[in-house]
Amino acid sequence: MTIERDRIGGAILAGGRARRYGGANKASLDVGDGRTLLEHLWSELSAAGVDDVIVCANDETARAANAPGLPAVPDNRPHLGPLSGVEAALAHFAGLGLDGPGEPRYDATVLLACDMPGVNASVISTLIGAFRGGSARIVVAETADFSWQPLCSVVHNGILADVRAAMDAGRLGVQRLWRELGAVGIRFADDRAFFNVNTPEDMARWQELRRGG
């Protein structure tokens, strides 16, 4: 079956509780150039041509991260991990609600975790190009050691039913679901683009990497 691949929105997943960062709002952390992580990712999505961007979190998170103009879409099923944010994002961009279908607004969604300060417009554009030029319903960033970054991906909004079915069954692992759905990895040589900031020590290490170029 042919699926449409042209209309793509963007979602920054920022609904986690950041236990390893002491419960801090990671989206509001300074990426190192005076912008918050949320502002950085929003800017890079825009530079990659993704004009309609949401943050999957509550309004307070968006305000604290200096992004008051960014629509906040809360999880439909809070505290169930990142797959809950994925569900909310796909429902928003597909024009689908929990009560039934509506008119699709977008074909696919760029999904980005809010804790990856190295992700840039080049990475996003490469993923979008691979999605539009291929046949897979999901393309996911893959590092040189073949590791996947499941929350740096482009996914067709038609997988929403699969996401909901997995959540209903208590299967909350994003990477596992992506593999089940036949995701294709897109290799990137520079692993720094996918550096995860999970702790204050991680942020200090990122600042060192950033200063070192």
GROMACS elastic network, one bead per residue, 0.5 to 0.9 nm:
[ bonds ]
;  ai    aj funct       b0    kb
    2   135     6  0.82797   500
    3   107     6  0.81554   500
    3   135     6  0.83481   500
    3   137     6  0.84037   500
    3   156     6  0.83552   500
    3   158     6  0.87207   500
    4     7     6  0.78907   500
    4   107     6  0.59106   500
    4   108     6  0.83737   500
    4   132     6  0.87581   500
    4   156     6  0.85115   500
    5     8     6  0.74085   500
    5   106     6  0.87375   500
    5   107     6  0.56418   500
    5   108     6  0.65961   500
    5   131     6  0.74001   500
    5   132     6  0.55363   500
    5   133     6  0.87782   500
    5   156     6  0.75745   500
    6   106     6  0.81126   500
    6   107     6  0.65529   500
    6   108     6  0.78628   500
    6   132     6  0.69556   500
    7   105     6  0.79049   500
    7   107     6  0.51104   500
    7   108     6  0.65218   500
    7   109     6  0.85653   500
    8    50     6  0.67757   500
    8    51     6  0.86961   500
    8    52     6  0.81043   500
    8    93     6  0.84646   500
    8   106     6  0.56689   500
    8   107     6  0.58844   500
    8   109     6  0.53173   500
    8   110     6  0.70194   500
    8   128     6  0.84604   500
    8   154     6  0.86401   500
    8   156     6  0.88085   500
    9    50     6  0.59673   500
    9    51     6  0.70436   500
    9    52     6  0.52300   500
    9    53     6  0.59794   500
    9    54     6  0.82375   500
    9    93     6  0.67325   500
    9   106     6  0.65495   500
    9   107     6  0.81627   500
    9   108     6  0.65018   500
    9   110     6  0.62213   500
    9   111     6  0.89229   500
   10    42     6  0.85564   500
   10    45     6  0.70138   500
   10    50     6  0.63009   500
   10    51     6  0.78055   500
   10    52     6  0.62344   500
   10    54     6  0.63363   500
   10    55     6  0.85015   500
   10    89     6  0.83581   500
   10    93     6  0.86759   500
   10   108     6  0.85798   500
   10   109     6  0.53234   500
   10   111     6  0.62434   500
   10   112     6  0.78862   500
   10   154     6  0.88754   500
   11    42     6  0.89323   500
   11    52     6  0.86892   500
   11    53     6  0.56649   500
   11    55     6  0.55903   500
   11    56     6  0.66130   500
   11    85     6  0.88358   500
   11    86     6  0.83181   500
   11    89     6  0.61416   500
   11    90     6  0.87562   500
   11   109     6  0.67976   500
   11   110     6  0.60570   500
   11   111     6  0.51395   500
   11   112     6  0.62996   500
   11   113     6  0.85267   500
   12    38     6  0.75337   500
   12    41     6  0.74546   500
   12    42     6  0.77943   500
   12    53     6  0.76514   500
   12    54     6  0.63585   500
   12    56     6  0.60291   500
   12    57     6  0.86187   500
   12    85     6  0.88483   500
   12    89     6  0.87114   500
   12   110     6  0.83433   500
   12   111     6  0.61891   500
   12   113     6  0.57529   500
   12   114     6  0.57787   500
   13    16     6  0.79393   500
   13    54     6  0.87262   500
   13    55     6  0.60173   500
   13    57     6  0.69891   500
   13    82     6  0.71885   500
   13    85     6  0.60453   500
   13    86     6  0.75768   500
   13    89     6  0.84964   500
   13   111     6  0.71743   500
   13   112     6  0.60349   500
   13   114     6  0.56066   500
   13   115     6  0.88097   500
   13   151     6  0.82251   500
   14    17     6  0.87545   500
   14    25     6  0.83052   500
   14    26     6  0.76727   500
   14    27     6  0.63310   500
   14    38     6  0.83293   500
   14    55     6  0.65693   500
   14    56     6  0.57091   500
   14    57     6  0.53967   500
   14    58     6  0.86870   500
   14    61     6  0.77913   500
   14    62     6  0.87769   500
   14    82     6  0.86190   500
   14    85     6  0.80315   500
   14   112     6  0.89939   500
   14   113     6  0.66662   500
   14   114     6  0.53714   500
   14   115     6  0.81073   500
   15    18     6  0.88565   500
   15    55     6  0.85346   500
   15    56     6  0.60708   500
   15    58     6  0.74279   500
   15    61     6  0.82352   500
   15    74     6  0.77086   500
   15    75     6  0.75095   500
   15    78     6  0.82069   500
   15    79     6  0.82365   500
   15    81     6  0.81705   500
   15    82     6  0.75030   500
   15    84     6  0.88218   500
   15    85     6  0.68652   500
   15   114     6  0.88969   500
   16    19     6  0.84402   500
   16    23     6  0.89170   500
   16    25     6  0.85891   500
   16    26     6  0.87401   500
   16    57     6  0.82820   500
   16    79     6  0.75096   500
   16    81     6  0.67561   500
   16    82     6  0.71211   500
   16    85     6  0.89413   500
   17    20     6  0.87351   500
   17    21     6  0.87295   500
   17    22     6  0.87775   500
   17    23     6  0.56891   500
   17    24     6  0.76453   500
   17    25     6  0.78176   500
   17    26     6  0.89679   500
   17    79     6  0.80253   500
   17    81     6  0.89934   500
   18    21     6  0.52196   500
   18    22     6  0.65041   500
   18    24     6  0.61194   500
   18    25     6  0.71859   500
   18    26     6  0.70546   500
   18   198     6  0.71841   500
   18   199     6  0.83718   500
   19    22     6  0.51639   500
   19    24     6  0.78292   500
   19   198     6  0.86055   500
   19   199     6  0.87373   500
   20    23     6  0.71112   500
   20    24     6  0.88359   500
   20   198     6  0.60876   500
   20   199     6  0.54377   500
   20   200     6  0.83826   500
   21    24     6  0.57269   500
   21    25     6  0.84957   500
   21    26     6  0.77614   500
   21   197     6  0.87664   500
   21   198     6  0.61435   500
   21   200     6  0.61767   500
   22   199     6  0.80885   500
   22   200     6  0.88329   500
   23    26     6  0.83972   500
   24    27     6  0.86831   500
   24    28     6  0.84683   500
   24    29     6  0.86371   500
   25    28     6  0.56986   500
   25    29     6  0.72575   500
   25    61     6  0.68059   500
   25    64     6  0.78537   500
   25    65     6  0.80351   500
   26    29     6  0.53183   500
   26    30     6  0.89432   500
   26    36     6  0.87055   500
   26    37     6  0.73353   500
   26    38     6  0.85465   500
   26    65     6  0.84900   500
   26   114     6  0.72850   500
   26   115     6  0.66858   500
   26   197     6  0.82597   500
   26   198     6  0.84165   500
   27    30     6  0.85537   500
   27    36     6  0.64740   500
   27    37     6  0.51007   500
   27    39     6  0.82838   500
   27    61     6  0.72472   500
   27    62     6  0.78145   500
   27    64     6  0.80466   500
   27    65     6  0.56695   500
   27   114     6  0.58329   500
   27   115     6  0.70581   500
   28    31     6  0.88298   500
   28    35     6  0.85629   500
   28    36     6  0.50373   500
   28    37     6  0.60994   500
   28    38     6  0.65907   500
   28    39     6  0.84447   500
   28    61     6  0.76952   500
   28    62     6  0.81654   500
   28    63     6  0.87699   500
   28    64     6  0.58978   500
   28    66     6  0.72182   500
   29    32     6  0.87871   500
   29    35     6  0.81042   500
   29    36     6  0.51213   500
   29    37     6  0.57951   500
   29    38     6  0.82458   500
   29    65     6  0.74264   500
   29   203     6  0.89193   500
   30    33     6  0.71328   500
   30    34     6  0.60075   500
   30    35     6  0.55103   500
   30    37     6  0.62022   500
   31    34     6  0.68618   500
   31    35     6  0.58527   500
   31    36     6  0.54608   500
   31    37     6  0.53482   500
   31    38     6  0.89094   500
   31    39     6  0.89369   500
   31    40     6  0.72761   500
   31   117     6  0.61508   500
   31   118     6  0.89955   500
   31   203     6  0.84429   500
   31   206     6  0.86665   500
   31   207     6  0.80395   500
   32    35     6  0.69776   500
   32    36     6  0.81733   500
   32   117     6  0.89883   500
   32   206     6  0.88261   500
   32   207     6  0.66080   500
   32   210     6  0.79196   500
   33    36     6  0.83830   500
   35    38     6  0.79524   500
   35    39     6  0.57998   500
   35    40     6  0.60873   500
   35    65     6  0.87550   500
   35    66     6  0.83814   500
   36    39     6  0.50784   500
   36    40     6  0.61179   500
   36    41     6  0.87058   500
   36    65     6  0.59263   500
   36    66     6  0.71353   500
   36    67     6  0.87628   500
   37    40     6  0.50739   500
   37    41     6  0.62957   500
   37    42     6  0.85607   500
   37    65     6  0.75806   500
   37   114     6  0.64098   500
   37   115     6  0.69195   500
   37   116     6  0.77419   500
   37   117     6  0.61766   500
   38    41     6  0.53677   500
   38    42     6  0.60997   500
   38    43     6  0.85386   500
   38    55     6  0.82403   500
   38    62     6  0.79051   500
   38    65     6  0.61322   500
   38    66     6  0.79375   500
   38    67     6  0.71765   500
   38   114     6  0.62553   500
   38   115     6  0.86149   500
   39    42     6  0.51215   500
   39    43     6  0.60592   500
   39    44     6  0.86326   500
   39    65     6  0.71438   500
   39    66     6  0.70349   500
   39    67     6  0.63209   500
   40    43     6  0.51852   500
   40    44     6  0.62511   500
   40    45     6  0.86837   500
   40   117     6  0.73011   500
   40   119     6  0.88243   500
   40   120     6  0.84509   500
   41    44     6  0.50554   500
   41    45     6  0.60921   500
   41    46     6  0.85361   500
   41   112     6  0.79464   500
   41   114     6  0.73464   500
   41   116     6  0.83581   500
   41   117     6  0.75023   500
   41   119     6  0.72471   500
   41   120     6  0.73416   500
   41   121     6  0.86934   500
   42    45     6  0.52197   500
   42    46     6  0.62657   500
   42    47     6  0.86880   500
   42    53     6  0.70429   500
   42    54     6  0.85955   500
   42    55     6  0.89353   500
   42    67     6  0.87084   500
   42    70     6  0.84120   500
   43    46     6  0.51309   500
   43    47     6  0.61839   500
   43    48     6  0.86932   500
   43   120     6  0.87693   500
   43   121     6  0.83409   500
   44    48     6  0.62148   500
   44    49     6  0.87783   500
   44    50     6  0.86985   500
   44   119     6  0.77737   500
   44   120     6  0.53227   500
   44   122     6  0.84221   500
   44   124     6  0.78474   500
   45    48     6  0.50796   500
   45    49     6  0.65430   500
   45    50     6  0.52506   500
   45    51     6  0.73737   500
   45    52     6  0.89761   500
   45    53     6  0.76988   500
   45   110     6  0.86006   500
   45   120     6  0.77317   500
   45   121     6  0.60968   500
   45   124     6  0.69369   500
   45   125     6  0.86100   500
   46    49     6  0.51251   500
   46    51     6  0.54036   500
   46    52     6  0.82156   500
   46    53     6  0.81549   500
   46   121     6  0.79190   500
   47    50     6  0.72651   500
   47    51     6  0.86148   500
   47   120     6  0.86652   500
   47   121     6  0.57349   500
   47   122     6  0.87987   500
   47   125     6  0.89135   500
   48    51     6  0.85834   500
   48   120     6  0.84254   500
   48   122     6  0.70989   500
   48   123     6  0.87324   500
   48   124     6  0.63113   500
   48   125     6  0.54207   500
   48   128     6  0.88217   500
   49   121     6  0.86097   500
   49   125     6  0.80072   500
   50    53     6  0.70050   500
   50   110     6  0.84621   500
   53    70     6  0.69360   500
   53    71     6  0.74299   500
   54    57     6  0.89579   500
   54    70     6  0.58506   500
   54    71     6  0.50348   500
   54    72     6  0.58685   500
   54    73     6  0.67792   500
   54    89     6  0.78344   500
   55    58     6  0.81754   500
   55    59     6  0.89456   500
   55    61     6  0.88416   500
   55    62     6  0.71400   500
   55    70     6  0.66910   500
   55    71     6  0.62895   500
   55    73     6  0.61529   500
   55    74     6  0.82905   500
   55    89     6  0.84013   500
   55   114     6  0.88838   500
   56    71     6  0.85577   500
   56    72     6  0.58125   500
   56    74     6  0.54844   500
   56    75     6  0.66492   500
   56    85     6  0.57194   500
   56    86     6  0.81483   500
   56    88     6  0.70293   500
   56    89     6  0.66644   500
   57    60     6  0.81933   500
   57    61     6  0.63115   500
   57    62     6  0.72377   500
   57    72     6  0.57403   500
   57    73     6  0.57623   500
   57    75     6  0.67704   500
   57    85     6  0.78129   500
   58    61     6  0.55272   500
   58    62     6  0.67915   500
   58    72     6  0.57099   500
   58    73     6  0.65275   500
   58    74     6  0.52090   500
   58    75     6  0.82839   500
   59    62     6  0.52040   500
   59    63     6  0.62418   500
   59    64     6  0.86598   500
   59    68     6  0.82395   500
   59    71     6  0.79099   500
   59    72     6  0.54581   500
   59    73     6  0.79718   500
   59    74     6  0.81518   500
   60    63     6  0.51296   500
   60    64     6  0.60991   500
   60    65     6  0.86109   500
   60    72     6  0.88356   500
   61    64     6  0.52139   500
   61    65     6  0.62851   500
   61    66     6  0.89638   500
   61    67     6  0.88837   500
   61    72     6  0.83560   500
   62    65     6  0.52197   500
   62    66     6  0.66483   500
   62    67     6  0.54083   500
   62    68     6  0.60595   500
   62    69     6  0.84851   500
   62    70     6  0.69491   500
   62    71     6  0.80081   500
   62    72     6  0.66155   500
   63    66     6  0.53238   500
   63    67     6  0.56618   500
   63    68     6  0.50521   500
   63    69     6  0.86534   500
   63    70     6  0.87835   500
   64    67     6  0.75449   500
   64    68     6  0.83881   500
   65    68     6  0.80647   500
   66    69     6  0.87213   500
   67    70     6  0.55154   500
   67    71     6  0.87620   500
   68    71     6  0.77550   500
   73    76     6  0.88865   500
   73    85     6  0.86254   500
   73    88     6  0.68900   500
   73    89     6  0.73901   500
   73    92     6  0.78198   500
   74    77     6  0.86884   500
   74    78     6  0.79561   500
   74    85     6  0.75885   500
   74    88     6  0.69290   500
   74    89     6  0.89464   500
   75    78     6  0.52690   500
   75    79     6  0.83760   500
   75    84     6  0.57593   500
   75    85     6  0.53616   500
   75    86     6  0.84346   500
   75    87     6  0.75253   500
   75    88     6  0.53701   500
   75    89     6  0.83961   500
   76    84     6  0.68210   500
   76    85     6  0.79219   500
   76    87     6  0.75758   500
   76    88     6  0.60582   500
   76    98     6  0.84759   500
   77    80     6  0.65575   500
   77    84     6  0.58391   500
   77    85     6  0.83627   500
   77    87     6  0.86804   500
   77    88     6  0.85172   500
   78    81     6  0.77030   500
   78    84     6  0.66520   500
   78    85     6  0.82839   500
   79    82     6  0.85417   500
   79    84     6  0.77188   500
   80    83     6  0.70861   500
   80    84     6  0.58857   500
   80    85     6  0.87588   500
   80   167     6  0.85783   500
   80   172     6  0.72769   500
   81    84     6  0.58939   500
   81    85     6  0.74598   500
   81   172     6  0.71281   500
   81   173     6  0.84252   500
   82    85     6  0.51366   500
   82    86     6  0.63672   500
   82    87     6  0.87346   500
   82   113     6  0.84879   500
   82   151     6  0.82771   500
   82   172     6  0.80721   500
   82   173     6  0.83537   500
   82   174     6  0.73911   500
   83    87     6  0.61777   500
   83    88     6  0.86772   500
   83   163     6  0.74596   500
   83   167     6  0.76951   500
   83   172     6  0.60706   500
   83   173     6  0.71098   500
   83   174     6  0.59857   500
   84    87     6  0.50761   500
   84    88     6  0.63686   500
   84    89     6  0.87108   500
   84   163     6  0.87170   500
   84   164     6  0.88643   500
   84   167     6  0.79521   500
   84   172     6  0.82902   500
   85    88     6  0.50745   500
   85    89     6  0.61404   500
   85    90     6  0.86352   500
   86    89     6  0.51217   500
   86    90     6  0.61569   500
   86    91     6  0.84740   500
   86   111     6  0.74864   500
   86   151     6  0.89073   500
   86   160     6  0.85662   500
   86   163     6  0.79243   500
   86   174     6  0.88222   500
   87    90     6  0.53606   500
   87    91     6  0.60648   500
   87    92     6  0.85439   500
   87   160     6  0.64893   500
   87   163     6  0.64091   500
   87   164     6  0.69134   500
   88    91     6  0.51831   500
   88    92     6  0.61306   500
   88    93     6  0.87528   500
   88    97     6  0.89425   500
   89    92     6  0.51489   500
   89    93     6  0.62687   500
   89    94     6  0.84468   500
   89   109     6  0.76210   500
   89   111     6  0.82315   500
   89   157     6  0.88869   500
   90    93     6  0.52551   500
   90    94     6  0.57643   500
   90    95     6  0.82493   500
   90    96     6  0.79467   500
   90   108     6  0.78616   500
   90   109     6  0.68606   500
   90   155     6  0.86945   500
   90   156     6  0.83536   500
   90   157     6  0.53972   500
   90   158     6  0.82490   500
   90   159     6  0.81933   500
   90   160     6  0.60695   500
   91    94     6  0.53156   500
   91    95     6  0.60284   500
   91    97     6  0.58519   500
   91    98     6  0.79207   500
   91   157     6  0.77513   500
   91   160     6  0.69118   500
   92    95     6  0.54063   500
   92    96     6  0.63363   500
   92    97     6  0.73903   500
   92   105     6  0.85617   500
   93    96     6  0.75627   500
   93   104     6  0.72635   500
   93   105     6  0.58595   500
   93   106     6  0.54063   500
   93   107     6  0.77767   500
   93   108     6  0.75459   500
   93   109     6  0.71670   500
   93   157     6  0.72663   500
   94    97     6  0.87083   500
   94   101     6  0.86302   500
   94   102     6  0.78833   500
   94   103     6  0.74236   500
   94   105     6  0.54343   500
   94   106     6  0.55620   500
   94   107     6  0.68757   500
   94   108     6  0.78251   500
   94   109     6  0.89374   500
   94   157     6  0.57766   500
   94   158     6  0.77513   500
   94   160     6  0.84670   500
   95   101     6  0.71322   500
   95   102     6  0.53144   500
   95   103     6  0.55946   500
   95   105     6  0.55836   500
   95   106     6  0.77864   500
   96    99     6  0.79935   500
   96   100     6  0.63341   500
   96   102     6  0.52403   500
   96   103     6  0.74554   500
   96   104     6  0.72719   500
   96   160     6  0.89447   500
   97   100     6  0.56452   500
   97   101     6  0.64894   500
   97   102     6  0.74563   500
   98   101     6  0.82082   500
  101   104     6  0.83056   500
  102   105     6  0.88432   500
  104   107     6  0.72522   500
  104   157     6  0.88477   500
  106   109     6  0.76238   500
  106   156     6  0.89841   500
  106   157     6  0.75246   500
  107   155     6  0.88048   500
  107   156     6  0.60364   500
  107   157     6  0.57954   500
  107   158     6  0.77781   500
  108   137     6  0.88233   500
  108   154     6  0.68219   500
  108   155     6  0.54887   500
  108   158     6  0.79518   500
  109   153     6  0.82842   500
  109   154     6  0.56085   500
  109   155     6  0.55104   500
  109   156     6  0.64565   500
  109   157     6  0.66154   500
  110   124     6  0.78353   500
  110   127     6  0.85342   500
  110   128     6  0.78384   500
  110   152     6  0.74578   500
  110   153     6  0.58365   500
  110   155     6  0.65897   500
  111   150     6  0.85668   500
  111   151     6  0.57957   500
  111   152     6  0.56034   500
  111   153     6  0.53409   500
  111   154     6  0.60689   500
  111   155     6  0.75475   500
  112   115     6  0.85284   500
  112   116     6  0.79197   500
  112   119     6  0.85783   500
  112   150     6  0.87825   500
  112   151     6  0.52443   500
  112   153     6  0.69114   500
  112   154     6  0.89174   500
  113   116     6  0.63613   500
  113   151     6  0.53768   500
  113   152     6  0.67008   500
  113   196     6  0.89376   500
  114   117     6  0.77814   500
  114   197     6  0.89883   500
  115   195     6  0.81384   500
  115   196     6  0.56114   500
  115   197     6  0.51978   500
  115   198     6  0.71319   500
  116   119     6  0.59388   500
  116   152     6  0.88875   500
  116   193     6  0.73385   500
  116   194     6  0.57694   500
  116   195     6  0.56692   500
  116   196     6  0.50622   500
  116   197     6  0.64482   500
  117   120     6  0.81547   500
  117   192     6  0.89980   500
  117   193     6  0.73924   500
  117   194     6  0.76859   500
  117   195     6  0.70165   500
  117   196     6  0.75649   500
  117   197     6  0.77595   500
  117   206     6  0.81210   500
  118   191     6  0.89534   500
  118   192     6  0.60680   500
  118   194     6  0.58987   500
  118   195     6  0.63035   500
  118   196     6  0.85787   500
  118   206     6  0.86662   500
  118   210     6  0.86777   500
  119   122     6  0.81950   500
  119   123     6  0.63378   500
  119   124     6  0.75428   500
  119   152     6  0.84717   500
  119   192     6  0.83336   500
  119   194     6  0.62235   500
  119   195     6  0.83569   500
  120   123     6  0.54721   500
  120   124     6  0.64510   500
  120   125     6  0.87174   500
  120   193     6  0.72847   500
  121   124     6  0.50445   500
  121   125     6  0.59174   500
  121   126     6  0.84441   500
  122   125     6  0.51319   500
  122   126     6  0.60968   500
  122   127     6  0.86725   500
  123   126     6  0.51782   500
  123   127     6  0.63527   500
  123   128     6  0.87188   500
  123   141     6  0.83589   500
  123   188     6  0.82217   500
  123   193     6  0.78122   500
  124   127     6  0.52204   500
  124   128     6  0.62052   500
  124   129     6  0.85845   500
  124   152     6  0.83230   500
  124   153     6  0.83513   500
  124   154     6  0.86582   500
  125   128     6  0.50493   500
  125   129     6  0.60061   500
  125   130     6  0.85346   500
  126   129     6  0.51101   500
  126   130     6  0.61769   500
  126   131     6  0.86048   500
  126   186     6  0.83881   500
  127   130     6  0.51114   500
  127   131     6  0.61448   500
  127   132     6  0.86308   500
  127   139     6  0.66918   500
  127   140     6  0.72693   500
  127   141     6  0.72199   500
  127   152     6  0.86936   500
  127   153     6  0.69015   500
  127   154     6  0.65651   500
  127   186     6  0.70854   500
  128   131     6  0.50475   500
  128   132     6  0.61003   500
  128   133     6  0.84179   500
  128   139     6  0.83658   500
  128   153     6  0.86594   500
  128   154     6  0.65916   500
  129   132     6  0.52027   500
  129   133     6  0.59276   500
  129   134     6  0.84085   500
  130   133     6  0.51382   500
  130   134     6  0.59011   500
  130   139     6  0.71274   500
  130   186     6  0.75652   500
  131   134     6  0.53699   500
  131   135     6  0.72608   500
  131   136     6  0.69609   500
  131   137     6  0.76597   500
  131   138     6  0.71701   500
  131   139     6  0.59743   500
  131   154     6  0.67664   500
  131   155     6  0.80808   500
  131   156     6  0.88977   500
  132   135     6  0.78198   500
  134   137     6  0.86927   500
  134   139     6  0.89308   500
  135   138     6  0.87756   500
  136   139     6  0.67280   500
  136   155     6  0.87486   500
  136   156     6  0.86897   500
  136   181     6  0.89183   500
  136   182     6  0.69766   500
  136   183     6  0.63036   500
  136   184     6  0.65230   500
  137   154     6  0.82523   500
  137   155     6  0.58398   500
  137   156     6  0.52342   500
  137   157     6  0.85885   500
  137   158     6  0.81957   500
  137   159     6  0.76943   500
  137   181     6  0.77133   500
  137   182     6  0.74995   500
  137   183     6  0.66685   500
  137   184     6  0.84371   500
  138   153     6  0.70331   500
  138   154     6  0.57655   500
  138   156     6  0.63701   500
  138   159     6  0.88961   500
  138   178     6  0.71575   500
  138   181     6  0.77168   500
  138   182     6  0.72435   500
  138   184     6  0.63326   500
  138   185     6  0.86411   500
  139   150     6  0.89117   500
  139   152     6  0.88304   500
  139   153     6  0.56025   500
  139   154     6  0.54152   500
  139   155     6  0.65610   500
  139   178     6  0.88842   500
  139   183     6  0.54885   500
  139   185     6  0.57938   500
  139   186     6  0.66616   500
  140   148     6  0.67130   500
  140   149     6  0.64246   500
  140   150     6  0.58558   500
  140   151     6  0.78051   500
  140   152     6  0.60976   500
  140   154     6  0.65582   500
  140   155     6  0.83820   500
  140   178     6  0.85049   500
  140   183     6  0.67712   500
  140   184     6  0.61828   500
  140   186     6  0.59341   500
  140   187     6  0.87159   500
  141   147     6  0.84918   500
  141   148     6  0.59372   500
  141   149     6  0.53374   500
  141   150     6  0.70371   500
  141   151     6  0.84167   500
  141   152     6  0.58232   500
  141   153     6  0.60728   500
  141   154     6  0.89906   500
  141   184     6  0.86592   500
  141   185     6  0.57305   500
  141   186     6  0.50386   500
  141   187     6  0.62919   500
  141   188     6  0.70142   500
  141   194     6  0.85900   500
  142   145     6  0.79381   500
  142   146     6  0.57049   500
  142   147     6  0.54753   500
  142   149     6  0.60660   500
  142   150     6  0.86106   500
  142   185     6  0.52781   500
  142   186     6  0.52766   500
  142   188     6  0.60689   500
  142   189     6  0.87873   500
  142   191     6  0.89140   500
  143   146     6  0.53361   500
  143   147     6  0.53654   500
  143   148     6  0.65217   500
  143   149     6  0.77623   500
  143   185     6  0.88413   500
  143   186     6  0.81560   500
  143   187     6  0.56339   500
  143   188     6  0.52449   500
  143   189     6  0.63449   500
  143   190     6  0.73531   500
  143   191     6  0.58213   500
  143   194     6  0.81069   500
  144   147     6  0.73014   500
  144   187     6  0.64725   500
  144   188     6  0.62306   500
  144   189     6  0.53523   500
  144   190     6  0.75316   500
  144   191     6  0.70719   500
  145   148     6  0.89576   500
  146   185     6  0.82536   500
  146   187     6  0.75651   500
  147   185     6  0.88974   500
  148   151     6  0.88358   500
  148   152     6  0.87028   500
  148   175     6  0.75776   500
  148   185     6  0.69437   500
  148   186     6  0.88195   500
  149   152     6  0.55060   500
  149   153     6  0.74905   500
  149   175     6  0.79602   500
  149   185     6  0.89226   500
  149   194     6  0.73766   500
  150   153     6  0.60714   500
  150   174     6  0.64314   500
  150   175     6  0.54217   500
  150   178     6  0.73928   500
  151   154     6  0.89426   500
  151   174     6  0.78742   500
  151   175     6  0.84577   500
  152   194     6  0.82576   500
  155   158     6  0.84013   500
  155   159     6  0.76064   500
  155   183     6  0.87338   500
  156   159     6  0.61230   500
  156   160     6  0.83563   500
  157   160     6  0.58270   500
  158   161     6  0.70259   500
  158   162     6  0.83178   500
  159   162     6  0.51426   500
  159   163     6  0.63039   500
  159   164     6  0.87464   500
  159   181     6  0.84184   500
  160   163     6  0.50298   500
  160   164     6  0.62094   500
  160   165     6  0.85618   500
  161   164     6  0.51452   500
  161   165     6  0.60856   500
  161   166     6  0.86078   500
  162   165     6  0.50469   500
  162   166     6  0.61476   500
  162   167     6  0.86129   500
  162   177     6  0.84686   500
  162   181     6  0.83947   500
  163   166     6  0.52162   500
  163   167     6  0.62714   500
  163   168     6  0.86303   500
  163   172     6  0.88025   500
  163   174     6  0.88973   500
  163   177     6  0.78050   500
  164   167     6  0.50747   500
  164   168     6  0.60327   500
  164   169     6  0.85733   500
  165   168     6  0.50570   500
  165   169     6  0.62721   500
  165   170     6  0.87350   500
  165   171     6  0.85929   500
  166   169     6  0.51279   500
  166   170     6  0.63108   500
  166   171     6  0.50172   500
  166   172     6  0.66782   500
  166   173     6  0.87828   500
  166   177     6  0.76219   500
  167   171     6  0.54745   500
  167   172     6  0.57733   500
  168   171     6  0.75575   500
  169   172     6  0.84578   500
  171   174     6  0.86342   500
  171   176     6  0.86082   500
  171   177     6  0.80835   500
  172   176     6  0.84364   500
  172   177     6  0.80552   500
  173   176     6  0.53998   500
  173   177     6  0.63223   500
  173   178     6  0.87581   500
  174   177     6  0.51958   500
  174   178     6  0.61497   500
  174   179     6  0.87017   500
  175   178     6  0.50680   500
  175   179     6  0.62641   500
  175   180     6  0.86466   500
  176   179     6  0.52608   500
  176   180     6  0.62996   500
  176   181     6  0.87592   500
  177   181     6  0.61938   500
  177   182     6  0.87651   500
  177   183     6  0.88816   500
  178   181     6  0.50969   500
  178   182     6  0.64110   500
  178   183     6  0.53403   500
  178   184     6  0.87202   500
  179   182     6  0.52029   500
  179   183     6  0.55216   500
  179   184     6  0.83001   500
  180   183     6  0.76618   500
  188   191     6  0.70002   500
  188   193     6  0.85670   500
  190   193     6  0.62659   500
  190   194     6  0.83135   500
  191   194     6  0.56650   500
  191   195     6  0.69225   500
  192   195     6  0.51713   500
  192   196     6  0.89741   500
  192   206     6  0.87269   500
  192   209     6  0.80668   500
  195   202     6  0.85724   500
  195   206     6  0.74583   500
  196   199     6  0.89374   500
  196   202     6  0.73047   500
  196   203     6  0.85901   500
  196   206     6  0.86503   500
  197   200     6  0.76130   500
  197   201     6  0.82815   500
  197   202     6  0.50561   500
  197   203     6  0.56056   500
  197   205     6  0.89040   500
  197   206     6  0.76683   500
  198   201     6  0.81992   500
  198   202     6  0.61631   500
  198   203     6  0.77643   500
  199   202     6  0.50876   500
  199   203     6  0.66104   500
  199   204     6  0.88843   500
  200   203     6  0.50966   500
  200   204     6  0.63680   500
  200   205     6  0.86975   500
  201   204     6  0.50929   500
  201   205     6  0.62263   500
  201   206     6  0.86185   500
  202   205     6  0.50205   500
  202   206     6  0.61192   500
  202   207     6  0.86773   500
  203   207     6  0.62618   500
  203   208     6  0.86915   500
  204   207     6  0.51800   500
  204   208     6  0.64383   500
  204   209     6  0.88293   500
  205   208     6  0.50551   500
  205   209     6  0.62859   500
  205   210     6  0.86046   500
  206   209     6  0.50045   500
  206   210     6  0.60074   500
  206   211     6  0.85411   500
  207   210     6  0.50082   500
  207   211     6  0.61234   500
  207   212     6  0.85120   500
  208   211     6  0.52430   500
  208   212     6  0.61923   500
  208   213     6  0.88083   500
  209   212     6  0.50527   500
  209   213     6  0.63769   500
  210   213     6  0.52294   500
